[in-house]
């Protein structure tokens, strides 16, 4: 698709979409899925499998509904309403979670754990339903290289502001100077709700451009499913990108357990959670730079290779610490663990966005929702990754878990290297 067309309301859309992304990222940082939520769940259960299930619910809830959403909106000229409605359903639930945490966490941990699972499931299912139409709106409003710049700026800005969120998280969870449990986590959930509300409201400001090439009739499910199979069979770069993305996601099987490794095995205090959140947000900033500067100048394949390479340093460092834990002292542990989360932060921007931008680059305009929905639905297979990680940990050790994670990341890097380079577009 040529992107020399005029872009009415470009500045307005850029501001609105950037504001929505930044506030959503800040909201996520207060209830981070790799630090805050596992730490909270550890107050409710000692089971590694149940803690890993929390991450599975989040990723599965976001990924699995997207194929349905993509086909449903395929014949809708305006996709924006199908972005806003799911957000209005899912994001207010964080206020419910804050209240439930205050009332239930200390007295009824099992009921609180079930409530946490339920809120996470609905929140991410709703966000997953909104994702294919949102990406279609984004590509129409901010296409080509400008999309890379938007992603880079929003992720850098969100990451910088989220560093402050990490400092606040650290203070709130500090066992000496912070708030007592469960008030501490209730406050964090409440703050997330405020930022999620802002990120939803600004979607009303976006003016969605209309495309003459939009699909006028969506396929039936009988037509749609064979179409998906044909697309995967005939579009080799698309198929290869999905496989590489699956490997990158499977490499994240250790994600929920890094913070537990620090607190349970290395003996670090709960304050390391806040420090790790801050380091992770700094990593997000670097990931945003890779997306914006690297992606717009050198393409999304470069972004992916750089992001995956840096991300693989997280299990490598954790593996080194696990092997040397009887040699290093506690001060070394306190320095290395935040560095692990710094590299995880890079992956949270560079890897998912890099693959999504790559798919948008190679997708036919009329098939963008289908390509995005199919990609993310297939990635729903990754819901087992944290459970597999928990099973490996319970059956073996942290050393084995980190080594397996590293090996899978290296396989993803190799396959990404073999991806063709799509042309850069304005």
N, C-alpha and C positions, 0 to 999 in steps of 0.2 A: 504494500500500500504506500503510495506517495504521501509524504508528510509536508509537502509545500503548501497545502491548503491553509487558508486563514484560520486562525484560532480565536474566535470571539470569546470574551470573558476569560481569557487566559490568565490574567493577573488575579482576578477574583477567585478563579478555581485553584490556582496555585496556592494562594494564601489559605483558602478554606481546607484544601486537602492536606497541606503541610500542617496546619493547626490540628486537624483531626488525627493525623499520624503521630505528631509529637505528644499530644495529650494522652493518646492511647498508650504510647510507649512509657510515659511517666506512670500511668496507672498500673501497667504491668510490672514496673520496677518495684512498686510497693508490695506486690504479692508475687514476687518472682518464682517461677515454677521450679527452678533449680536450687534455690536457697531458702526463701521464706516459706513456701508451701511444704517442702519436705521437713523443714525444721518444725513447723506447726504440727504436721501429721505425726512426727515422732513423739510429741506430747500426748497423742491420742492412741498410738499403737507402737509396739516394738517390732512388728513384722516388716521385713524388707520388701516382701512381695506386696503387701498392702500399701506401703509407701510408694513403690514403683507403679502400682495400679493408678495412683493419683495422676501421674504423668501420662499414663496410657489413656485415661479418660479424657484428659485435655487434648492430646494429639488426635485420638480417634474421633472425638466429638467434632473437632474442626475439619478433619480430612474427609470423613466418610460421606457427609451429606452433599458434597459439592457437585458430584455428578448429577444428582437429582436436580439441584438448583440450576446447573448449567443448561440442562434441557428445558426446564420450566421457563426460563427467561429468554430462550433462544429466539422466540418470535415477538418479544416485547421491544418495541422501538426505544422506549425509555426504561433504563435499568435502575435508575436512582431510587424509585420507591421500594424496590426489592433489596436495596441496601439498608434503607432506613428502618423498615418494619422489623426485621430480625434483631437489629441493635436495640430497638425499644423494648423488645421482649427479654433479651439476655442480660444486658448490662445493668439494669436496676437490681438484679439479684444479688449484687455485691453488697448492697445495703442490707438485704436480708441476711447475708452471710455474716456481716459485722454484728448485727443484733443477736444472731444465733450463737456466735462465738462468745459474746459477753455473757449470755444467759446459760449456755449448755456446756462449754468446753471443760470447765473445771469439775462439774458435777456429773455429767453424762457423756463421757468421751466417745463411747460407741455411737450414740445418736448424733453427736457432733461430727464424727467421721463420715457417717452416712449423709448428713446434710452437706458436708463439704464436697463429697462425691457428686451429689445431685446438682448443686449449684455449678460446679465446674462443668458437668455434662451439658446442662442447658445453656450455660454461657458460651461454650465453645461450639455446640451445635448451631446456635443462632449465628455466631460469627462465621462459621463455615458456610451457612446458607447465604450469607451476605457477600462472601468472597468472590465468586465468579462474576456477578454483576458489578461489584466494585472495581475489579480489574478492567472490565470492559469500559466503565466510565473513565477510569484513570487513563487508559490508552487513547481514548477519544479526546480527552481534555488536555493531556500532557503526553504526546507521543514521542517515540524515538529517543534521540540523545537527551532531549529535554526531560524525558521520564527518568533517565539515569541521574540527571542533575537533581531533579526533585527528590528522588529516593535518597541520594547522598546528603543533600541539605537537611531533609527531614530527619534522617537517621542520626546525623551528626548533632543537630540541634537537640533532638530528643535524648541522645546519649549524654550530652553535656549537662542538660537539666536533670537527667536521671542520676548523674553522679551525686548531685545534692540530695536526691531521694535516697540514695544508698547511705549517705551520712545520717539522714533522719532515721532510716531503718536501724542503723547501728545503734543510735542513741536510744531509740524506743526499746530495742531488744537487749540492751546492755543489762547484764544481771545485777549490777550494782546501782547504776544511775538511771536505768530505764524504768519502764512501766512493768508492773507485775503481770504474770500470766493469769487469765487470758485477755486482760484489758489491752495488752500490747498488740496482740494480733487483731483484736476487734478494731482498734484504731487504724491499723494498717489497711484492713479491708475497707473501712469507711473512707479513708483517703483515696483509695483506688476507685471507689464508686464515684467520687466527685470528678475525677479526671475522665472516667469513662463517660459520664454524663455530658461533659463538655465535648468530648470527641464525637458523640452522637449528634448533639445539637448543631455543630458546624456543618454536618452533612446537608442540612437544609439549605445552606448558602450556595452549594455547588450548582452551577448551571450546566446541565449535561448536553453536549453537542449531539446532534442527530447525524447519522450516516446514511447515505443513499444505498450503500451496499448491505444494509442490515437484513438479516433473514426475515422473510415475511410469513413463513409457515414453519413451525417446528416439527421435526420428525416424530412419528409415533415411537413408542418404546420398541415395537417390533422392528422398526427401521433403525432406531437409534443404536441399539446394542450391536448389530452387525457393522454399523458405521464406525463405532469405536474400535472394533476389532480390525477393520480395514485400515483405519488410520494408524494404529500401532504397527500393523504388518508392513505398510507401504512407506511410512515416514521414518526412515532409519535414524536421522539425527534426533527426532523426537523420542523414539524408543530408547536410543542410547542415553539420552539425557535423563530419562526417567530411571533407568537402571543405575546410573551414576548417583542420582539423587537418593535412591533407595539405600545404596551402600553408605552414603554420607549420613543418612538418618539412622541406619543401624549402628554406625560407629558411635552414635550418641547414646548407646545403651547404658553407659556408665554415668550419664548426666545426673540422675537423682542421688547418686551415691558419693559424689566427690565431697559434698558438705558433711555427710555422715562419716566419711573416712577421716575428715579433719577433726570432728568433735568426738567421735566414739573411739577411734584408733589412735589418733595423734594427741588427743587430750586437750584440744583447743577449746576455749570458752565460746559461749553462744554469741559473743560480740564479733567473732570472725564472720558470722553471717552478714552483718552490715558491711564489713570491710570487703567481703567477697562480692556483694552487690555493687559496691562502688567500683571495684576493679572490673567487674563484668560490664558496667556501663561505659567505662573508659574503652574497653574492647569494642563495644558497639560503635563508639565514635570512630575508631580506626576502621571498622567494617564499613561505616558510612562513607568514609573517605575513599576506600577501595571502590565502593559502588559509584560514587559521584565522579571522582577524578579518573580512576582507572577504567570504569565502565564506559564513560562517555568518550574517552580518548582511545582506549585499547580494546574495548569490547567486553562482553559479559563472560566470555571464556577466560579471559585474563583474570577477571574478578573471582571466578570460581576457583581457578588454580591457586591464586594467592590466598584466598579465604580458606580453602581446604588445607593448604600447606601449613598455614599458621594455626588452624584449629587442631590439626593433628598433634601439635605440641602440648595440648592439654593432657591427653592420656599419656604422652611420653614423659612429661614432668611428674604426673601422678605416679606412674610406674617407677620412675627413679626414686621418688620419695618412699614408696612402699618397699622398695628393695633396700633402701639405706636408712630406714626409720630407726634402726638401733645404733646408727652412727651419728646422725644429725641430732642437734638439740632442738628444743621447743621453739626457739627464736627463728631457726631456719624454717621450721614447719609453718610458722605464722607468716613468713615472707613468700613461701612457695605456693601455698594454697590460693591466695588471691591472684597470683600469676596464672594459675590454672584457669580461674574464672575469667581472667582477662582474655585468654585465648578462646574460651567458650563464647564470650561476648562478641568477638569478631565473627564467629560462625553464625550467630543469631541474626546478623545483618547480611554479611557477604554471601553466605551459602544459600539460604532460602530465596532471598531476593535475586541473587545472581542466577539461579536456576529458573525462577519465574520470569525474569526479564529475557533470558535466553529463549524460553518457550514462547513468549509474546513476540520475540523477533522472528521466529520461524513459523508462527501460526498464520494461516490465511485469515484476513480480517473478519469474514463472516463466521469463522469457527473459533474465535478467541475464547468465548465462555466454555465451549466444549473442551478445548485444549487445556485450559486452566482447571476445569472441573475434573477431567479425566486424570490429569497429572496428580492432583491432590487427593482424589479418591483412591488411586493406586497407592499413593503414599500412606493411605490408611492402614496398609499392611504393617506400617511401622508402629502401630499401637502395641505390638508385642515386644518392641525393643526394650523398654524398661523392665518388663516382666522377665524377658530373657536375661537381662543384666542382673536382676535380683536373683534369678535361679542360679546363674553362674556364680554369683557371690556366695550364696548359701551352700552351694555344692563344693566350691573351691576356695578362692581367696581374692582379695583386692588385687594382688599381683596378676592373677590370671585374667580377671575382668579388664583391667587396664591394658594388658597386652593384647587381648582379643580386640578391644576397641581400636587400638592403634593400627593393628593389621588391617581392619576393615576400612579405616580412613585411607590408608595407603592404596588399597585397591580402588577406592573411589577416585583418588587423584590420577591414577593410571588411566582409568576409563574416561575421565574428563579431558585429559590430555589428547585423547583420540577424537574428541568432538570436532566437527567442522566449524569454521568461523563464519557466522553470518555477517553480511555487509552492515556497516554502521550507517544509521539513518538519522537525518535531522528530525 
